[in-house]
Amino acid sequence: MARPFEGVPPSPNARLYAYLIAHGMARGALMRGKVTPQNVQKLISLDHNAQKAVLNATRLQTSSENRQADAAIAAFLTSFDS
């Protein structure tokens, strides 16, 4: 009989750490000129959305909020990863 996966649960702050890393990566992309002036407003908006989603997920710790935070961080990362 197979046992379910058992391991160390992720830190409740894992998404916050991921957001802070992504935020730093966005700053670096902006400083290196990888973000065009036309895309700065979009980057700021996605950053703000990710920040709000991560704060909600950190506070509420529900699977729905966690999925929303993961999606917001992914959208933020893809906005400057090219």
Stockholm file with secondary structure:
# STOCKHOLM 1.0

chainA/1-82         MARPFEGVPPSPNARLYAYLIAHGMARGALMRGKVTPQNVQKLISLDHNAQKAVLNATRLQTSSENRQADAAIAAFLTSFDS
#=GR chainA/1-82 SS CCCCCCCCCCCTTHHHHHHHHHHHHHHHHHHTTCSCGGGHHHHHHHHHHHHHHHHHHHHHCCHHHHHHHHHHHHHHHHHHCC
#=GC SS_cons        CCCCCCCCCCCTTHHHHHHHHHHHHHHHHHHTTCSCGGGHHHHHHHHHHHHHHHHHHHHHCCHHHHHHHHHHHHHHHHHHCC
//
